[in-house]
Amino acid sequence: NQEHLKPQIVHALSNAELYCLALANIYSDPNYHNQNHCGILQALARKGVYLAEPNNTQLTETILIQNSPLKMSAHMAVIEGLMVLYAKEVVTGDRVVSAIRRFDPQAEVDVPADHEKGLLLWISHASHALIAKIQTEEGAGDKTRLPELPAAKDFQSLCDGVGLAAVVAFYCPGELNWMDIRVSKRPSVADALHNLSLVHAFCNRCLPYSIFHMQPEDVTYMRG
């Protein structure tokens, strides 16, 4: 809702300033400054990110420069496109395979087809690696204590927080103990909120700036 946006934000969206800053930051290239919306859309298209409004009408400069009122659906499409572009640039197939082989050199991993499959593959392998790590530390102890971490099948399956918390517990065991993760075959809303709150707290406490931009409740209810 435009009423909740500061006038400076409305202005920066309608003149493409924020989009220029985003692209310049992604590629560390000042040449992306001073682009208009058409230039932004062309840059996204060159990178394989094509945008359309919810009703499948093509985005145009005319639509995006409107600020009274601001066409929020159009700008949300551009913002989502920039997020997809960033994910594609960061989560390349080679990087995913390399990350997995750092903790599992013998893993037989096919290069994922896209960034979404790449993220899910990495999370699944990190979860399996966490279980293997626990087994090594536990030795011949009680195997019933091992968590049954589900594979990350799609992004919706991450909404219970188990996979995300497992990744943090694997890489940063001193910050998140795997025993604090609530694992259940049919996780409740309370379980999901607990796990996501662990991840949320980790992001706020340990990262230079938080990457958890939503509240745990928002992510929980995304699973439907």
Backbone hydrogen bonds, N-H to C=O, Kabsch-Sander energy under -0.5 kcal/mol:
donor,donor_aa,acceptor,acceptor_aa,energy
4,H,1,N,-1.8
5,L,2,Q,-1.9
9,I,6,K,-0.8
10,V,6,K,-2.1
11,H,7,P,-2.5
12,A,8,Q,-2.3
13,L,9,I,-2.0
14,S,10,V,-2.4
15,N,11,H,-1.7
16,A,13,L,-1.0
17,E,12,A,-0.7
18,L,12,A,-1.7
20,C,16,A,-2.3
21,L,17,E,-2.2
22,A,18,L,-2.1
23,L,19,Y,-2.4
24,A,20,C,-2.6
25,N,21,L,-1.9
26,I,22,A,-2.4
27,Y,23,L,-2.3
28,S,24,A,-0.8
29,D,24,A,-1.2
32,Y,29,D,-1.6
33,H,30,P,-1.9
35,Q,32,Y,-0.8
40,I,36,N,-1.9
41,L,37,H,-2.8
42,Q,38,C,-2.3
43,A,39,G,-2.2
44,L,40,I,-2.3
45,A,41,L,-2.3
46,R,42,Q,-2.4
47,K,43,A,-1.0
48,G,45,A,-1.8
49,V,44,L,-2.8
50,Y,48,G,-0.6
53,E,57,T,-2.1
56,N,53,E,-2.8
64,L,60,T,-2.0
65,I,61,E,-2.0
66,Q,62,T,-0.5
66,Q,63,I,-0.7
68,S,69,P,-1.0
70,L,67,N,-0.7
71,K,66,Q,-0.6
72,M,70,L,-1.6
75,H,71,K,-1.9
76,M,72,M,-2.7
77,A,73,S,-1.5
78,V,74,A,-1.6
79,I,75,H,-2.7
80,E,76,M,-2.6
81,G,77,A,-2.0
82,L,78,V,-2.3
83,M,79,I,-2.0
84,V,80,E,-2.4
85,L,81,G,-2.5
86,Y,82,L,-2.4
87,A,83,M,-2.3
88,K,84,V,-2.6
89,E,85,L,-2.2
90,V,86,Y,-2.1
91,V,87,A,-3.1
92,T,90,V,-1.3
96,V,92,T,-2.2
97,V,93,G,-2.3
98,S,94,D,-2.4
99,A,95,R,-2.5
100,I,96,V,-2.3
101,R,97,V,-2.3
102,R,98,S,-0.9
103,F,99,A,-0.7
103,F,100,I,-0.8
104,D,100,I,-1.4
107,A,104,D,-2.1
109,V,107,A,-1.0
118,G,114,D,-2.1
119,L,115,H,-2.4
120,L,116,E,-2.1
121,L,117,K,-2.3
122,W,118,G,-2.4
123,I,119,L,-2.4
124,S,120,L,-2.3
125,H,121,L,-2.4
126,A,122,W,-2.5
127,S,123,I,-2.2
128,H,124,S,-2.1
129,A,125,H,-2.5
130,L,126,A,-2.0
131,I,127,S,-1.9
132,A,128,H,-2.3
133,K,129,A,-2.3
134,I,130,L,-2.4
135,Q,131,I,-2.5
136,T,132,A,-2.1
137,E,133,K,-2.2
138,E,134,I,-2.9
139,G,135,Q,-1.7
141,G,138,E,-0.9
143,K,141,G,-0.6
145,R,142,D,-1.4
146,L,143,K,-1.6
149,L,147,P,-1.2
153,K,151,A,-1.2
157,S,154,D,-0.8
158,L,155,F,-1.3
159,C,156,Q,-1.5
160,D,157,S,-0.6
161,G,158,L,-2.0
165,A,161,G,-2.4
166,A,162,V,-2.4
167,V,163,G,-1.9
168,V,164,L,-1.8
169,A,165,A,-2.7
170,F,166,A,-2.1
171,Y,167,V,-2.4
172,C,168,V,-3.2
175,E,172,C,-1.8
176,L,172,C,-1.7
180,D,177,N,-2.2
181,I,178,W,-1.5
183,V,181,I,-0.8
192,A,188,S,-2.3
193,L,189,V,-2.8
194,H,190,A,-2.2
195,N,191,D,-2.5
196,L,192,A,-2.7
197,S,193,L,-2.1
198,L,194,H,-1.6
199,V,195,N,-1.7
200,H,196,L,-2.9
201,A,197,S,-2.6
202,F,198,L,-2.0
203,C,199,V,-2.5
204,N,200,H,-2.1
205,R,201,A,-2.2
206,C,202,F,-3.0
207,L,202,F,-0.5
207,L,203,C,-1.2
213,H,211,I,-1.2
218,D,215,Q,-0.8
219,V,215,Q,-1.7
220,T,216,P,-2.4
221,Y,217,E,-2.0
222,M,219,V,-1.1
223,R,220,T,-1.2
224,G,221,Y,-1.0
